[in-house]
Amino acid sequence: MATHNDLGNEGEELAVLHLMKHGYDIITRNYTYLKGEIDIIARKANTLVIVEVKTRSTPDFGDPQEFLKPAQRKRLVDTAHKFTEDYGDNDIEVRFDFIGVIKNKAGTKIEHIEDAFYHF
């Protein structure tokens, strides 16, 4: 059985492949600012997509997206704000997506939720 970090890394890899398959350009991964981290920053057309990835080996304790708490959302928003300041494209829209990955012996399930939450 994979360790916790290995499973998370695998989930992020699967999320990147999923996004690329659906026409997203990956800008960066694991972008950090202060105490915040964005798993994946991608672009599709004129939209900058901030992606949080949660990976679990079982859905028994709830869907992965249920593990994104309000404090984590705030850190994501703050970190995304810093990135967009540095990115320098004022005309780009920003969207927050969530990708939940459940990976175990039975298989892999990927759920991509666009506009998972609003930043205001």
Stockholm file with secondary structure:
# STOCKHOLM 1.0

chainA/1-120         MATHNDLGNEGEELAVLHLMKHGYDIITRNYTYLKGEIDIIARKANTLVIVEVKTRSTPDFGDPQEFLKPAQRKRLVDTAHKFTEDYGDNDIEVRFDFIGVIKNKAGTKIEHIEDAFYHF
#=GR chainA/1-120 SS CCCHHHHHHHHHHHHHHHHHHTTCEEEEEEEEETTEEEEEEEEETTEEEEEEEEEESCSTTCCGGGGCCHHHHHHHHHHHHHHHHHHCCTTCEEEEEEEEEEEETTEEEEEEETTCSCCC
#=GC SS_cons         CCCHHHHHHHHHHHHHHHHHHTTCEEEEEEEEETTEEEEEEEEETTEEEEEEEEEESCSTTCCGGGGCCHHHHHHHHHHHHHHHHHHCCTTCEEEEEEEEEEEETTEEEEEEETTCSCCC
//
